[in-house]
Amino acid sequence: MHQKEEVASENENGRRRRRRDSPLFFKVVYVFDVSQTEGKPLPEFEVPSLTGEANEALFDQVMQLTRTQGLEVGFESRPQQDPDIKGIYFGKTIWIKPEESRAQQLKTLLHEVAHYYSEGVFQIDRADAETIAESVAFTTGAHFGFDTGTRSFPYVALWSHDKKVLETNLAAIREVSSKIIDALEQTVNKMVGIA
């Protein structure tokens, strides 16, 4: 529907006249409440935080890797931050939520480093970044004996929406995982003096 707003004004003789000033537009949109829909309920995924032991040696290696890449990692408390956000990567900065368990901090650190490599090093499109970063965190953690599957599997399922998204990104996941694993192994060699 299209209407014009009428505005009263006076002309130079003092008589009032009406003029149409600005158009008003109305657009029909459809809104549904979930109670008005049919079918099976949409699946809900619980993405639990990791608990238990962290691989401290891997944690130290990843922190060393971030320093060699010129990344700044912060663990300061951010009470205004959405409590579901465990970490953030932006440019050359990574933030990790300090209130989480050490295992969750390590998994999040791997995830945010994967964002750095996929976006900052390989220039991979941001569209599938969460699927790639979490898959890389799982792959890298598993390579070093740190199992993040409890959180990673539901996280990837939530973000990828469809197995095709995961399949489409397998090459990127493999490429980023390999780069990080190689860099971490070089870091270990330098730390023990093998290089």
N, C-alpha and C positions, 0 to 999 in steps of 0.2 A: 504494500500500500504506500502511496506517496501523497503527502499533504504539504502545504506551505503554511507557515505560520504567518498570521496577520498581525501587523503592528500599527497602532494608531500614531499619527504624527500631525503636526500643524503645518499648513503651508504659509506663505508670506502674508496672506490676507487674514490669517487667524482661524481659518476654517479647518476643522479636523477632517482628515481623510485616512483611509486605511490603505496600507500597501503590504504587499507580500514580500517578506524579507528573506527568510532562509527556508530551504526545503527540509522537511522531516521525512525520514524513511523508516519503514517498518519491514522486518524480515521474519518470515515464518521459520521457526526451528522446531525440531522434535526433541523432546526430552523424555527419557524413560526412567522409571524407578526400577530397581532390580526386581521388585515384587510383580512388575508388569511383564516380566520376561518368562520364557519357558525353557526347559532343557536342564541338563545336568549342571550342578553348581560348578563354577570355575575353580580349578585347583588352587589351593593356597600352599605356599611354600614357607616353611619355617627355616630361617637361615640362622642357626645358632652360632654363638661366639665360641671360639676354641677355648678349651680349658686344658689343664694338665701341663706337662713339661714342655719347655721350649728347647730347641737345639741351640744352646748358647754359642757354640762354635760357629754355627751357620749365621746366627744373629750378628756376631762380631765380623764375620766375613762380608755380610751384606752391608754393614755399616762402613767397612773399609772400602767396599766397591762404590758406595755413594760418594765418599770423599774423593776417590780417584776420578769420578765423573763430574766433580764440582757441584754436587748436590748438597743442599743444606737440609738436614733432618731435624725437626723440632718435636718435642714431646710435652709442650706446655699445655696446661689445662685450658679448655675453651668451653665454659659452662653455657654460653649462648649457642653453641653448635648443636645441630640436630643430634640427639643421643644415638641414633642408628648409624651415624657416619663414624667409621672407625679410623679413616685416614683420608688425606687429600694430596694429590699431586698437582702442582701448577708451576710451569716453567722449570726453574732449578730448585724448587722448594718442595719438600715432602713434610706433611704433618701427620703424626701418629697419636692417637688418643691414649694418654698415659694411664687412664683409669682401667684399661683392659688388661687381661692376663698377659703374661709375657709371650705365651704361645700365640695369642691373638695378635699381639703387637708384631711378632715376627711374620705371621701370615700377611698382615696388612702391609708391612714393609716390603715384602716380596711383591705384593699386588701393586703398590705404588711405584716401585722400581720398574715393574713391567710396563706401567703407563709411560714412564720416562723413556724406556727403550722403544716401545711401539710407536709413540707419538713424536718423541724428541729425536731419536736416532734413525728409525726406519721410516718416519713420516707416514705411518699407517693411518687411514681414515678413522676419525673419532667415532663414527657411527657404531662400530662393534667393539669399542675400546673396553667396555666392562667384561664382555665375554672373553676377549683375548687376555686381558690382565689377570683375571681370576684363573683362567686355564693355565697361564704361564706360572702363576704363583703355585698352583697345585703341582705342575710338572717339575718345576725347580725344587720345590720342597721335597717331593718324592725322590728325586735324584739324590738328595743329600740325607735321606732317611727321616724326613719330617712330613708326616701325613696330615694334610689339610682337608681331606675329603669330606669330613663331617660338615664343614662350612662351604667348601668350594663347589660340591655337586649341586646343592640346592641354589646356591648363588648363580651359577652358570645357567641352570634351568630357568631361573627367574628372569635373567637378563636376555638370554638368547631367544626365548619365546618359541623357538622352533629348531629342530635339530639341523635344519638347513643352514641356519646362521652359524652354528658350530662347525658344520662341514665346510662351509665357505671359508672359514677362518683358520682351518687346520694348518695351512702352509705358514701363515703369519705366526700362529702359536708355536710351531716348530722352530721357525727362524728366530723369534725373540727368545724362546727358552734356550736354544743352543747358544746364543750370544751371551746370555746371562750366566749360564752354567760354565761356559768357557772362561768368562771373566772372573767368576768366583773361584774356579780351579786355579787360575793364574794368581789370584789374590792369596790363596792358600799356599801356593808354591813360594811366593815372595815372603810370606809370613814365616815359613820354615826354612827359607834360604836355599831353595832348590833352583830358583830361576837363575 
